């Protein structure tokens, strides 16, 4: 019998790609209070290597080294506004949006 026709445009079972669910990693890191005025407390279930504070222009405006599962960030020197924390942990990187209000 002839071989079955395989449509090259149609995905085949062997073409699947595994995608890791990042929600558990995202939930493993907490940041508060949000909004913050003087300090932010970052806690993680995994060891934190460092944290970058990024402004809405994509510029790194602060950087914190860490050795442990928690880190306190001094926000008094940052202007009021929206920032993104890139938290680098032993399990991967998590991004959190925070608001600084003075």
Phi, psi and omega in degrees: 000151179289154179292147179294148179286132177243117180285116183293341180275349182262129180300141178254157182305326181285352181271004184291151179236132178281135176237122182285134178283116183270356182300318178299322178295317179299319180286341182283352180241129177240147180226133179194164352287158178221107014283159181240155177239321183244323182208157174237136176254123178251126178232142182220151173284345182242157180297133179268127177273307178199166181228131173254138174255120185245133177274180184287353174267359180085010180269138174284118183253348177201159185211134180230127170275150181212150173222089182153192184256005176215155181208138178254128181253129177276115184257003183296330183271356178269137175296153175303140179158189180261137179223160176240130175262126171257110187255114183264113182245172178294342181259354182141185183255136179238140175246136178229140177265131180227157178242133176250126181229125178247000000 
